[in-house]
């Protein structure tokens, strides 16, 4: 492991604010705020001038896997850091109250165990944690609060989409808690319509365990080129929002549940096994597996006393629309222009808000 894991006690200067950030303690524990990538390290830091606390995400060359040379990995790390910083700066000033944006950033050469190594870092507003370890244990996580969470997350995604940014990696650890509020976090896998990302040529951007089906059954493009237009990346965000909804009411994200229900010949191709035909020919099999999953979810929700039949129908409808395996049919059927889906989230934002109050 690199020197990003040896920052406790260091003073790191923010290049944006000039603030000296004192690294107080590591937050890389099961219940603390974590970054998207396991090779990143997260710390609680303190502004030396004001005493306010924040959290810092740091990465070194170990962030970039593979067998490439040190120079190649360092260049890739710098590109990822610069892109995430650029996306965050691009989003600032656009009233993104439901997105956790970097308040500072920087880099430093850190010496540990006789080794000097470059470390890159981003600083964010300190959160109370993410939703993974609390969503199923805390009594306050009522159905009403889950829809409030979905409302705020949908607002966050819509705010990103309004400036032509796609998140691409929405999942439970990337939804942060601030008292009773929630924000979408970690733009490390985001893409922008007006700027090529280091990962834009990848079919799967973000966590492959939860990726939309059209990405799982696609192939990477050419390095340095854009594989998918921003419109389809935003479409993928809708799938991930539906998958998060499925997690809130079932305990699991959508993609792994569907993969478990597919016949082996219909699984994504890997080492010569699995589906090798056109994706459109696979859609009926994925849709059938989704139907089975929804039947099981409907039965499970009906056995609980905090759902009525109308609410269950709405949840299944939302999931069916947001997670449709056909990207061109995903989203609300009324959000179309000349017969083409717009992937607008406003109808879901309104519906989730209504349900968060009706189910109190």
C-alpha positions as CSV (number, residue, x, y, z in Angstrom):
1,X,0.0,0.0,0.0
2,X,1.1,3.6,-0.7
3,X,1.7,6.6,1.5
4,X,-2.0,7.8,1.3
5,X,-2.5,5.5,4.3
6,X,0.1,7.4,6.4
7,X,-1.4,10.9,6.6
8,X,-2.5,11.0,10.3
9,X,-0.8,13.9,12.0
10,X,0.3,15.6,8.7
11,X,-0.6,19.1,7.7
12,X,-1.8,19.3,4.1
13,X,-2.3,22.6,2.3
14,X,-5.3,23.3,0.3
15,X,-4.5,24.6,-3.1
16,X,-7.9,26.3,-3.6
17,X,-8.2,28.0,-0.2
18,X,-4.7,28.1,1.2
19,X,-6.0,26.4,4.4
20,X,-3.7,24.1,6.3
21,X,-5.7,20.9,7.0
22,X,-4.5,18.9,10.0
23,X,-5.1,15.2,9.5
24,X,-6.8,14.1,12.7
25,X,-7.7,10.4,12.2
26,X,-8.5,7.8,9.6
27,X,-12.1,7.1,8.8
28,X,-11.4,3.9,6.9
29,X,-13.7,1.8,9.1
30,X,-16.9,-0.1,8.3
31,X,-19.1,2.6,9.8
32,X,-17.3,5.7,8.5
33,X,-17.5,7.7,5.3
34,X,-15.7,5.8,2.6
35,X,-14.8,6.7,-0.9
36,X,-15.8,4.9,-4.0
37,X,-12.5,3.2,-4.5
38,X,-11.1,0.8,-1.9
39,X,-7.6,2.1,-2.7
40,X,-8.6,5.6,-1.5
41,X,-8.1,6.6,2.1
42,X,-10.5,8.9,4.0
43,X,-9.6,11.0,7.0
44,X,-11.1,13.5,9.4
45,X,-9.2,16.8,9.1
46,X,-9.3,20.1,10.9
47,X,-9.0,23.6,9.5
48,X,-6.0,25.0,11.5
49,X,-7.4,28.5,11.3
50,X,-11.1,28.1,12.2
51,X,-11.1,24.7,13.9
52,X,-13.9,23.3,11.7
53,X,-13.8,19.7,10.7
54,X,-14.0,18.2,7.3
55,X,-13.2,14.9,5.6
56,X,-10.4,14.3,3.2
57,X,-10.1,11.7,0.4
58,X,-6.6,10.8,-0.5
59,X,-5.1,8.6,-3.2
60,X,-1.7,7.5,-4.4
61,X,-0.4,5.4,-7.3
62,X,-2.0,2.3,-5.7
63,X,-5.3,3.8,-6.6
64,X,-4.5,2.8,-10.2
65,X,-4.4,-1.0,-10.5
66,X,-2.8,-3.1,-13.2
67,X,0.8,-3.9,-14.2
68,X,1.6,-0.6,-15.8
69,X,4.8,1.3,-15.0
70,X,5.0,3.8,-12.1
71,X,5.1,6.6,-14.6
72,X,1.9,5.4,-16.4
73,X,0.1,4.9,-13.1
74,X,1.1,8.3,-11.8
75,X,-0.1,10.0,-15.0
76,X,-3.4,8.2,-14.7
77,X,-3.8,9.2,-11.0
78,X,-3.1,12.8,-11.9
79,X,-5.7,12.7,-14.7
80,X,-8.4,11.2,-12.4
81,X,-7.6,13.8,-9.7
82,X,-7.7,16.7,-12.1
83,X,-10.9,15.6,-13.6
84,X,-12.8,15.1,-10.3
85,X,-11.5,18.5,-9.2
86,X,-12.6,20.1,-12.4
87,X,-16.1,18.5,-12.2
88,X,-16.5,19.7,-8.6
89,X,-15.4,23.2,-9.5
90,X,-17.8,23.1,-12.6
91,X,-20.7,22.3,-10.3
92,X,-20.0,25.0,-7.7
93,X,-22.2,28.0,-7.9
94,X,-25.1,26.1,-9.3
95,X,-27.1,25.8,-6.1
96,X,-26.3,22.1,-5.7
97,X,-27.5,21.6,-2.2
98,X,-28.0,17.9,-2.7
99,X,-24.5,17.1,-4.0
100,X,-21.4,16.9,-1.8
101,X,-18.8,19.0,-3.6
102,X,-15.1,19.4,-2.8
103,X,-14.4,22.5,-0.8
104,X,-10.6,22.2,-1.3
105,X,-8.0,20.1,-3.0
106,X,-4.3,19.6,-3.2
107,X,-1.3,17.3,-3.6
108,X,1.9,16.7,-1.6
109,X,4.9,14.5,-1.5
110,X,4.6,12.4,1.6
111,X,7.5,10.4,3.2
112,X,6.7,7.2,5.1
113,X,8.9,4.3,6.0
114,X,11.8,5.9,4.0
115,X,9.7,6.2,0.8
116,X,8.7,9.5,-0.7
117,X,5.5,9.4,-2.8
118,X,3.0,11.8,-4.3
119,X,-0.4,11.9,-2.7
120,X,-3.5,13.7,-4.1
121,X,-6.4,14.7,-2.0
122,X,-9.8,16.4,-2.0
123,X,-11.6,17.9,1.0
124,X,-15.3,17.8,1.7
125,X,-17.9,18.9,4.2
126,X,-17.8,16.4,7.1
127,X,-20.8,14.0,7.0
128,X,-22.3,11.9,9.7
129,X,-21.6,8.8,7.6
130,X,-23.2,7.0,4.7
131,X,-26.5,5.1,4.7
132,X,-25.2,1.5,4.6
133,X,-24.9,0.6,8.2
134,X,-27.9,2.6,9.5
135,X,-30.6,2.1,7.0
136,X,-31.9,-1.2,8.4
137,X,-31.1,-0.8,12.0
138,X,-32.1,2.6,13.1
139,X,-35.8,2.9,14.2
140,X,-36.1,6.3,12.5
141,X,-35.7,4.8,9.1
142,X,-39.4,4.7,8.4
143,X,-40.9,4.3,4.9
144,X,-41.5,8.1,5.0
145,X,-37.8,8.8,5.6
146,X,-36.8,6.4,2.8
147,X,-38.9,8.3,0.3
148,X,-37.5,11.5,1.7
149,X,-34.0,10.1,1.0
150,X,-35.0,9.1,-2.5
151,X,-36.5,12.6,-3.1
152,X,-33.2,14.2,-2.0
153,X,-31.0,11.9,-4.1
154,X,-33.2,12.4,-7.1
155,X,-32.8,16.2,-6.6
156,X,-29.0,15.7,-6.4
157,X,-28.9,13.7,-9.7
158,X,-31.2,16.3,-11.4
159,X,-28.9,19.1,-10.2
160,X,-25.9,17.2,-11.8
161,X,-27.8,16.5,-15.0
162,X,-28.7,20.2,-15.3
163,X,-25.0,21.1,-15.9
164,X,-24.5,18.1,-18.2
165,X,-22.8,15.9,-15.5
166,X,-23.6,12.2,-15.0
167,X,-22.7,10.6,-11.7
168,X,-22.4,6.9,-12.9
169,X,-21.7,5.5,-9.5
170,X,-24.8,6.0,-7.3
171,X,-24.8,3.4,-4.5
172,X,-25.4,3.3,-0.7
173,X,-21.8,4.3,0.3
174,X,-22.1,7.3,-2.0
175,X,-25.2,8.7,-0.2
176,X,-24.0,10.7,2.7
177,X,-26.0,11.7,5.8
178,X,-26.1,15.2,7.3
179,X,-28.4,15.0,10.4
180,X,-31.7,14.3,8.7
181,X,-30.6,15.3,5.2
182,X,-28.8,13.4,2.5
183,X,-26.4,14.3,-0.3
184,X,-25.1,12.5,-3.4
185,X,-21.3,12.2,-3.0
186,X,-18.1,11.1,-4.9
187,X,-17.8,12.4,-8.4
188,X,-14.7,10.3,-9.1
189,X,-16.6,8.3,-11.8
190,X,-18.6,11.2,-13.2
191,X,-18.6,12.2,-16.8
192,X,-19.2,15.6,-18.4
193,X,-20.8,16.4,-21.8
194,X,-18.2,19.1,-22.6
195,X,-15.1,17.3,-21.3
196,X,-13.6,13.9,-21.9
197,X,-13.1,11.9,-18.7
198,X,-10.2,9.5,-18.2
199,X,-12.8,6.7,-17.9
200,X,-15.1,7.9,-20.8
201,X,-14.0,5.0,-23.0
202,X,-15.1,2.4,-20.5
203,X,-18.4,0.7,-20.9
204,X,-18.8,0.2,-17.2
205,X,-18.1,3.4,-15.3
206,X,-18.4,3.1,-11.6
207,X,-18.9,-0.1,-9.5
208,X,-19.4,-3.0,-11.9
209,X,-21.4,-4.9,-9.3
210,X,-24.3,-2.4,-9.7
211,X,-23.9,-1.3,-13.3
212,X,-26.9,-0.9,-15.7
213,X,-27.4,-3.9,-17.9
214,X,-26.6,-2.1,-21.2
215,X,-23.1,-1.3,-19.8
216,X,-22.5,-4.9,-18.5
217,X,-23.1,-6.3,-22.0
218,X,-21.0,-3.7,-23.8
219,X,-17.3,-3.5,-24.6
220,X,-14.8,-0.8,-23.9
221,X,-13.9,1.6,-26.6
222,X,-10.6,3.3,-27.5
223,X,-8.6,4.9,-24.7
224,X,-9.0,8.7,-24.9
225,X,-12.3,8.6,-26.8
226,X,-15.9,8.9,-25.6
227,X,-17.8,5.6,-25.8
228,X,-21.3,6.7,-24.9
229,X,-23.0,10.1,-25.2
230,X,-23.8,12.0,-22.0
231,X,-27.5,11.3,-22.6
232,X,-27.0,7.6,-22.2
233,X,-24.8,8.1,-19.1
234,X,-27.7,10.1,-17.6
235,X,-30.0,7.2,-18.5
236,X,-27.7,5.0,-16.5
237,X,-28.1,7.3,-13.5
238,X,-31.9,6.6,-13.7
239,X,-31.2,2.9,-13.5
240,X,-28.9,3.4,-10.5
241,X,-31.6,5.5,-8.7
242,X,-34.1,2.7,-9.2
243,X,-31.5,0.2,-8.0
244,X,-31.0,2.4,-4.8
245,X,-34.7,2.3,-4.3
246,X,-34.7,-1.5,-4.6
247,X,-31.9,-1.5,-1.9
248,X,-34.0,0.6,0.4
249,X,-37.0,-1.7,0.3
250,X,-35.3,-5.1,-0.2
251,X,-31.8,-4.7,1.2
252,X,-30.0,-5.3,-2.1
253,X,-29.2,-3.4,-5.3
254,X,-31.0,-4.4,-8.4
255,X,-28.2,-5.8,-10.7
256,X,-26.9,-8.6,-8.5
257,X,-30.5,-9.8,-7.9
258,X,-31.2,-10.0,-11.6
259,X,-28.0,-11.7,-12.4
260,X,-28.8,-14.4,-9.9
261,X,-32.1,-15.1,-11.7
262,X,-30.6,-15.3,-15.2
263,X,-29.7,-18.6,-16.8
264,X,-25.8,-18.9,-17.1
265,X,-26.0,-18.5,-20.9
266,X,-27.6,-15.1,-20.4
267,X,-25.0,-13.7,-18.0
268,X,-22.5,-11.1,-19.2
269,X,-19.7,-12.7,-21.3
270,X,-16.6,-13.5,-19.4
271,X,-13.6,-15.6,-20.5
272,X,-15.6,-17.1,-23.4
273,X,-18.7,-17.9,-21.4
274,X,-22.0,-16.1,-21.2
275,X,-24.0,-14.0,-23.6
276,X,-22.4,-13.1,-26.9
277,X,-25.3,-12.0,-28.9
278,X,-26.8,-8.5,-29.5
279,X,-27.9,-6.8,-26.3
280,X,-31.4,-6.1,-27.7
281,X,-31.9,-9.9,-28.0
282,X,-31.1,-10.3,-24.3
283,X,-33.6,-7.7,-23.1
284,X,-36.6,-10.1,-22.9
285,X,-34.6,-12.5,-20.6
286,X,-33.5,-9.6,-18.3
287,X,-37.1,-8.3,-18.3
288,X,-38.4,-11.8,-17.3
289,X,-35.9,-11.9,-14.4
290,X,-37.0,-8.5,-13.3
291,X,-40.6,-9.6,-13.3
292,X,-39.7,-12.5,-11.0
293,X,-37.8,-10.1,-8.7
294,X,-40.7,-7.7,-8.5
295,X,-43.1,-10.5,-7.7
296,X,-40.9,-11.5,-4.8
297,X,-40.6,-7.9,-3.6
298,X,-44.3,-7.3,-3.8
299,X,-44.9,-10.4,-1.7
300,X,-42.3,-9.4,0.9
301,X,-43.7,-5.8,1.2
302,X,-47.3,-7.1,1.5
303,X,-46.3,-9.0,4.6
304,X,-45.3,-5.9,6.4
305,X,-47.6,-3.5,8.2
306,X,-46.1,-0.2,7.0
307,X,-47.2,-0.5,3.3
308,X,-50.6,-0.4,1.8
309,X,-51.5,-1.9,-1.6
310,X,-51.4,1.5,-3.3
311,X,-47.9,2.2,-2.1
312,X,-46.6,-1.2,-3.1
313,X,-48.0,-0.7,-6.6
314,X,-46.3,2.7,-6.8
315,X,-43.0,1.3,-5.7
316,X,-43.1,-1.5,-8.3
317,X,-44.1,1.0,-11.0
318,X,-41.2,3.3,-10.1
319,X,-38.8,0.4,-10.2
320,X,-40.2,-0.9,-13.6
321,X,-39.7,2.5,-15.2
322,X,-36.3,3.5,-13.7
323,X,-34.7,0.1,-14.2
324,X,-36.1,-0.8,-17.6
325,X,-33.4,-2.8,-19.4
326,X,-34.1,-1.0,-22.6
327,X,-32.4,2.4,-22.2
328,X,-34.8,4.0,-24.7
329,X,-37.8,3.0,-22.6
330,X,-36.3,4.0,-19.2
331,X,-37.8,6.8,-17.2
332,X,-41.3,8.2,-17.0
333,X,-43.3,7.5,-20.2
334,X,-44.7,11.0,-20.3
335,X,-41.2,12.6,-20.4
336,X,-40.7,12.4,-24.2
337,X,-39.9,14.9,-27.0
338,X,-40.8,13.7,-30.4
339,X,-41.1,10.1,-29.0
340,X,-37.6,10.1,-27.5
341,X,-37.2,9.8,-23.7
342,X,-35.6,12.8,-22.0
343,X,-34.6,11.0,-18.7
344,X,-36.0,13.9,-16.8
345,X,-36.3,13.2,-13.0
346,X,-38.8,15.9,-12.1
347,X,-41.9,13.6,-12.0
348,X,-40.0,11.2,-9.6
349,X,-38.8,14.1,-7.5
350,X,-42.4,15.3,-7.1
351,X,-43.8,11.7,-6.5
352,X,-41.2,10.9,-3.9
353,X,-41.9,14.1,-2.1
354,X,-45.6,13.4,-2.0
355,X,-45.0,9.9,-0.7
356,X,-42.6,11.1,2.0
357,X,-45.5,13.0,3.5
358,X,-48.5,10.7,2.7
359,X,-46.8,7.7,4.4
360,X,-46.0,9.6,7.6
